[in-house]
Amino acid sequence: MTTRASGFDARFWLLISATFLGFLGIGTVLPALGPHIKHDLRGSDQVVGSVIGIFSFIALGSRFFSGPLADRRGRKVTFLAGLASCALAGAIYVLPIGLTGAYTARILQGFGEACLYTGAAAWAVELGGVARSSQALGYVSSGIWGGISAGPVIGALAGSFAHAAWVQLLAASAAFGLALLVREDFHPHAHKERRALKFSSLLVPGLAIGFVNVQYPVIAGFLILHLAQHGGAGRAAFSTYALVILLSRFFLGSLPDRIHAAITFYCGILAMAVGLLVIAAAPSPALSIAGTGLLGLGFSFPWSSVASTVLRRTPPERHGSVVSILSAFYDLFVGVSSFVAGRVADRHGYRAAFLMAAFALIGAAIAARFVFQKPSSGQPEDEPVTAEPAPELA
């Protein structure tokens, strides 16, 4: 069946706004969480790491729940469940129950983020049309990065961890209200599908996404520390990285829909590789900032290139499961590479960690070779999607 793009109407932008508010709350609390546990709750450094790290493991496990939930009960139910969980986490943070509250809230945040992203991504593709799936996912990512980037600023203005937790509660509640206004057209299939979604069919796309994201914990953990040894500019470089991702996913997110997704994928990882090598070389502050900007630009395309390709080959009633499983590879690789990058940096220095991230892109390139090839004759490709001209972004 040929699917036509429906365009980005008011419902779509309400969804993106709700996504922004949901992640704004998460970003508001996170920077103040470590100091809160260390100083207010008298926790050790190990406890700080445990409380922050439990989020990733819960989010990873929850991906396998949020996807089927989105496909069986609807995208809206999944999205609202994520927002409700994030709002509840904000409420628990302010309760006087010590470390138990911190652990419980982080667990709820992990579950909430998994449902929030899965619901938002699958719903956005439905509202925007599968022909514009890359652009729709780019707008979702812009909402996420916008919220995570603005969150720390709001948290600093809040003045205390308790106030930041209240912001998370209020932001998630406001997002919940906005999402209630969005009508959902997707009708879940009550009967079992003739062919169930096979995890093995998503293994190679997941590996491509996973290897691309090895760089993220390296940037988040060691960019500022690395550049501090070579003229500084670490904070400016990280801000440039985040800002370029935000802007390029918003304004250039339609590129994998307009040209072959393999082109945007390989151009993206090439730019990432050059950016990582520039950072590893630790040149002048200006070149370091340029390198992180190039890295951010390249990083803006691989996810949407792979995800849009897989979604076009997948029936709509399985889109939620596809998004959640591909996201699970992101969680897995980010979690594992965080530990590996720490060990590499400890033994061989920060430069080696950036070189490791660049080397991982070879794995992404190899895996992507099989993602973008046409399905074999035994597995016919879906009929091509007819796309309407995309609207101007001005």
TORTORNU-167621 format. One line per field, with one value per residue (C-alpha): residue in three letters; y negated, z, x negated; residue number from 1. Coordinates in steps of 0.1 Angstrom, whole numbers, plus 5000, padded with zeros to 4 digits. Layout:
BEGIN
code c(ALA,...);
yy c(Y,...);
zz c(Z,...);
xx c(X,...);
pos c(NUM,...);
***
This chain:
BEGIN
code c(MET,THR,THR,ARG,ALA,SER,GLY,PHE,ASP,ALA,ARG,PHE,TRP,LEU,LEU,ILE,SER,ALA,THR,PHE,LEU,GLY,PHE,LEU,GLY,ILE,GLY,THR,VAL,LEU,PRO,ALA,LEU,GLY,PRO,HIS,ILE,LYS,HIS,ASP,LEU,ARG,GLY,SER,ASP,GLN,VAL,VAL,GLY,SER,VAL,ILE,GLY,ILE,PHE,SER,PHE,ILE,ALA,LEU,GLY,SER,ARG,PHE,PHE,SER,GLY,PRO,LEU,ALA,ASP,ARG,ARG,GLY,ARG,LYS,VAL,THR,PHE,LEU,ALA,GLY,LEU,ALA,SER,CYS,ALA,LEU,ALA,GLY,ALA,ILE,TYR,VAL,LEU,PRO,ILE,GLY,LEU,THR,GLY,ALA,TYR,THR,ALA,ARG,ILE,LEU,GLN,GLY,PHE,GLY,GLU,ALA,CYS,LEU,TYR,THR,GLY,ALA,ALA,ALA,TRP,ALA,VAL,GLU,LEU,GLY,GLY,VAL,ALA,ARG,SER,SER,GLN,ALA,LEU,GLY,TYR,VAL,SER,SER,GLY,ILE,TRP,GLY,GLY,ILE,SER,ALA,GLY,PRO,VAL,ILE,GLY,ALA,LEU,ALA,GLY,SER,PHE,ALA,HIS,ALA,ALA,TRP,VAL,GLN,LEU,LEU,ALA,ALA,SER,ALA,ALA,PHE,GLY,LEU,ALA,LEU,LEU,VAL,ARG,GLU,ASP,PHE,HIS,PRO,HIS,ALA,HIS,LYS,GLU,ARG,ARG,ALA,LEU,LYS,PHE,SER,SER,LEU,LEU,VAL,PRO,GLY,LEU,ALA,ILE,GLY,PHE,VAL,ASN,VAL,GLN,TYR,PRO,VAL,ILE,ALA,GLY,PHE,LEU,ILE,LEU,HIS,LEU,ALA,GLN,HIS,GLY,GLY,ALA,GLY,ARG,ALA,ALA,PHE,SER,THR,TYR,ALA,LEU,VAL,ILE,LEU,LEU,SER,ARG,PHE,PHE,LEU,GLY,SER,LEU,PRO,ASP,ARG,ILE,HIS,ALA,ALA,ILE,THR,PHE,TYR,CYS,GLY,ILE,LEU,ALA,MET,ALA,VAL,GLY,LEU,LEU,VAL,ILE,ALA,ALA,ALA,PRO,SER,PRO,ALA,LEU,SER,ILE,ALA,GLY,THR,GLY,LEU,LEU,GLY,LEU,GLY,PHE,SER,PHE,PRO,TRP,SER,SER,VAL,ALA,SER,THR,VAL,LEU,ARG,ARG,THR,PRO,PRO,GLU,ARG,HIS,GLY,SER,VAL,VAL,SER,ILE,LEU,SER,ALA,PHE,TYR,ASP,LEU,PHE,VAL,GLY,VAL,SER,SER,PHE,VAL,ALA,GLY,ARG,VAL,ALA,ASP,ARG,HIS,GLY,TYR,ARG,ALA,ALA,PHE,LEU,MET,ALA,ALA,PHE,ALA,LEU,ILE,GLY,ALA,ALA,ILE,ALA,ALA,ARG,PHE,VAL,PHE,GLN,LYS,PRO,SER,SER,GLY,GLN,PRO,GLU,ASP,GLU,PRO,VAL,THR,ALA,GLU,PRO,ALA,PRO,GLU,LEU,ALA);
yy c(5000,4965,4942,4905,4879,4859,4829,4812,4797,4783,4817,4825,4793,4799,4833,4818,4791,4818,4838,4806,4801,4837,4837,4801,4816,4844,4819,4796,4822,4841,4816,4810,4847,4856,4827,4834,4870,4861,4832,4833,4870,4878,4904,4916,4912,4948,4941,4911,4933,4960,4936,4919,4952,4971,4949,4964,5000,4993,4974,5003,5029,5007,5003,5039,5029,4995,5007,5034,5011,4984,5010,5027,4999,4969,4942,4918,4942,4949,4912,4903,4932,4918,4883,4896,4915,4885,4863,4889,4890,4852,4856,4884,4863,4838,4863,4866,4903,4900,4923,4945,4916,4909,4945,4947,4914,4924,4958,4939,4915,4944,4960,4927,4917,4951,4947,4910,4914,4945,4929,4896,4910,4935,4909,4882,4906,4913,4877,4865,4895,4923,4905,4878,4901,4888,4852,4861,4879,4849,4826,4851,4850,4812,4812,4837,4818,4785,4797,4813,4782,4757,4779,4771,4734,4736,4758,4732,4705,4727,4723,4757,4793,4793,4764,4782,4813,4792,4779,4815,4822,4791,4795,4831,4823,4794,4818,4843,4817,4808,4844,4849,4823,4843,4867,4901,4917,4949,4979,5008,5042,5064,5097,5112,5104,5131,5124,5112,5087,5105,5091,5106,5083,5053,5066,5051,5017,5017,5023,4995,4971,4985,4980,4945,4936,4949,4912,4898,4909,4900,4864,4862,4875,4864,4835,4808,4827,4833,4798,4784,4798,4781,4745,4749,4741,4773,4758,4737,4768,4789,4761,4759,4797,4796,4765,4778,4811,4792,4768,4794,4819,4792,4775,4804,4833,4838,4847,4885,4882,4861,4881,4917,4923,4941,4909,4890,4918,4922,4884,4881,4907,4893,4859,4875,4893,4861,4842,4869,4869,4832,4833,4861,4840,4812,4783,4746,4738,4725,4757,4778,4760,4764,4801,4806,4786,4809,4839,4826,4820,4855,4870,4855,4879,4915,4922,4908,4923,4958,4955,4940,4968,4995,4978,4976,5014,5021,5020,4991,5014,5024,4989,4986,5019,5009,4975,4991,5019,4995,4972,5002,5006,4969,4975,5007,4992,4960,4979,5003,4977,4955,4981,4990,4953,4947,4976,4965,4929,4941,4963,4944,4908,4889,4888,4926,4925,4902,4924,4954,4935,4928,4964,4976,4957,4984,5009,4986,4983,5021,5027,5000,5017,5043,5018,4999,5027,5038,5067,5101,5117,5139,5109,5084,5048,5027,5007,4973,4945,4915,4883,4849,4819,4810,4776,4748,4745,4708);
zz c(5000,4992,5021,5016,5039,5058,5066,5098,5112,5146,5161,5151,5166,5198,5201,5195,5222,5247,5239,5245,5279,5289,5283,5297,5331,5328,5318,5347,5374,5361,5366,5402,5410,5418,5442,5458,5465,5476,5499,5509,5512,5523,5496,5485,5450,5443,5453,5430,5401,5410,5412,5380,5362,5371,5347,5316,5327,5334,5301,5282,5297,5293,5255,5252,5270,5255,5218,5221,5243,5215,5189,5209,5229,5209,5207,5228,5257,5256,5254,5283,5304,5300,5310,5340,5351,5348,5367,5395,5396,5402,5430,5446,5444,5468,5494,5525,5520,5514,5489,5485,5469,5446,5434,5430,5410,5387,5380,5372,5350,5331,5324,5316,5291,5273,5269,5262,5233,5218,5219,5205,5176,5165,5168,5150,5120,5120,5121,5095,5072,5067,5035,5058,5086,5087,5090,5116,5137,5132,5148,5177,5182,5182,5209,5229,5225,5230,5263,5275,5266,5282,5313,5330,5326,5341,5369,5377,5379,5401,5428,5446,5438,5453,5431,5400,5409,5410,5376,5363,5379,5364,5330,5326,5338,5313,5285,5296,5292,5257,5246,5257,5230,5202,5184,5176,5142,5148,5155,5171,5157,5181,5163,5162,5131,5106,5108,5141,5142,5143,5166,5142,5114,5135,5146,5118,5119,5157,5154,5129,5154,5183,5169,5158,5194,5210,5207,5229,5264,5252,5244,5276,5299,5285,5261,5287,5306,5274,5261,5295,5289,5256,5259,5273,5253,5265,5276,5244,5224,5241,5237,5200,5197,5213,5194,5160,5166,5176,5146,5120,5130,5129,5096,5078,5091,5058,5038,5043,5028,4998,4989,4994,5031,5025,5013,5044,5067,5052,5048,5085,5098,5076,5092,5126,5120,5109,5139,5164,5148,5151,5187,5194,5179,5204,5182,5190,5208,5176,5157,5186,5186,5148,5153,5178,5155,5126,5149,5159,5122,5112,5142,5132,5103,5110,5134,5111,5080,5095,5113,5084,5061,5085,5092,5054,5052,5083,5086,5107,5134,5142,5142,5180,5184,5157,5174,5209,5198,5178,5208,5230,5209,5216,5254,5253,5233,5253,5286,5276,5259,5290,5310,5281,5274,5311,5312,5279,5291,5325,5309,5277,5281,5268,5232,5230,5240,5211,5187,5200,5192,5157,5152,5162,5131,5110,5126,5118,5082,5078,5094,5073,5042,5048,5061,5028,5004,4988,5005,4990,4965,4993,5013,4989,4997,5006,4978,4975,4995,4976,4992,4988,4985,5019,5033,5034,5068,5069);
xx c(5000,4988,4986,4988,4973,4999,4977,4967,4999,5009,5011,4976,4962,4981,4965,4930,4938,4948,4917,4896,4913,4908,4871,4868,4878,4852,4825,4834,4828,4798,4770,4780,4785,4749,4743,4777,4768,4732,4740,4776,4781,4745,4739,4705,4691,4700,4736,4737,4725,4750,4780,4772,4763,4794,4813,4796,4802,4839,4843,4827,4850,4880,4875,4888,4919,4926,4924,4951,4972,4971,4981,5008,5023,5013,4986,5006,5009,4972,4963,4986,4973,4938,4948,4968,4937,4915,4939,4941,4903,4902,4927,4906,4875,4889,4901,4879,4871,4833,4815,4845,4863,4833,4831,4869,4871,4842,4860,4891,4872,4856,4889,4905,4878,4881,4919,4916,4892,4908,4942,4930,4910,4937,4964,4944,4938,4976,4986,4960,4962,4937,4925,4911,4900,4865,4877,4902,4876,4853,4879,4884,4846,4847,4873,4852,4819,4837,4851,4819,4799,4823,4828,4795,4801,4835,4821,4794,4821,4842,4816,4819,4825,4859,4870,4855,4875,4907,4898,4896,4930,4946,4930,4941,4976,4978,4966,4992,5019,5006,5005,5041,5051,5035,5059,5044,5053,5034,5057,5039,5044,5062,5053,5019,4999,4992,4955,4941,4913,4881,4853,4827,4840,4831,4797,4776,4794,4790,4753,4749,4767,4748,4713,4722,4731,4698,4687,4714,4701,4666,4678,4699,4673,4639,4642,4639,4612,4592,4594,4585,4550,4547,4558,4593,4624,4640,4673,4676,4668,4695,4720,4712,4716,4751,4762,4751,4770,4801,4801,4791,4817,4843,4833,4816,4836,4854,4822,4825,4860,4849,4818,4807,4804,4771,4755,4765,4754,4719,4714,4724,4700,4672,4678,4679,4646,4628,4643,4631,4596,4594,4604,4579,4551,4560,4552,4559,4591,4607,4600,4612,4645,4647,4640,4668,4691,4682,4688,4722,4732,4722,4739,4772,4778,4770,4799,4826,4810,4811,4844,4863,4850,4862,4895,4903,4898,4920,4958,4971,4985,4949,4933,4933,4914,4889,4881,4878,4855,4832,4832,4822,4790,4783,4786,4765,4736,4736,4736,4709,4687,4689,4670,4647,4639,4631,4607,4590,4587,4573,4546,4538,4550,4580,4567,4570,4607,4615,4595,4615,4647,4634,4624,4659,4673,4656,4680,4709,4699,4697,4730,4747,4735,4762,4789,4791,4789,4822,4840,4834,4858,4871,4881,4897,4894,4925,4940,4923,4937,4950,4939,4955,4932,4918,4928,4903,4886,4883);
pos c(1,2,3,4,5,6,7,8,9,10,11,12,13,14,15,16,17,18,19,20,21,22,23,24,25,26,27,28,29,30,31,32,33,34,35,36,37,38,39,40,41,42,43,44,45,46,47,48,49,50,51,52,53,54,55,56,57,58,59,60,61,62,63,64,65,66,67,68,69,70,71,72,73,74,75,76,77,78,79,80,81,82,83,84,85,86,87,88,89,90,91,92,93,94,95,96,97,98,99,100,101,102,103,104,105,106,107,108,109,110,111,112,113,114,115,116,117,118,119,120,121,122,123,124,125,126,127,128,129,130,131,132,133,134,135,136,137,138,139,140,141,142,143,144,145,146,147,148,149,150,151,152,153,154,155,156,157,158,159,160,161,162,163,164,165,166,167,168,169,170,171,172,173,174,175,176,177,178,179,180,181,182,183,184,185,186,187,188,189,190,191,192,193,194,195,196,197,198,199,200,201,202,203,204,205,206,207,208,209,210,211,212,213,214,215,216,217,218,219,220,221,222,223,224,225,226,227,228,229,230,231,232,233,234,235,236,237,238,239,240,241,242,243,244,245,246,247,248,249,250,251,252,253,254,255,256,257,258,259,260,261,262,263,264,265,266,267,268,269,270,271,272,273,274,275,276,277,278,279,280,281,282,283,284,285,286,287,288,289,290,291,292,293,294,295,296,297,298,299,300,301,302,303,304,305,306,307,308,309,310,311,312,313,314,315,316,317,318,319,320,321,322,323,324,325,326,327,328,329,330,331,332,333,334,335,336,337,338,339,340,341,342,343,344,345,346,347,348,349,350,351,352,353,354,355,356,357,358,359,360,361,362,363,364,365,366,367,368,369,370,371,372,373,374,375,376,377,378,379,380,381,382,383,384,385,386,387,388,389,390,391,392,393,394);
***
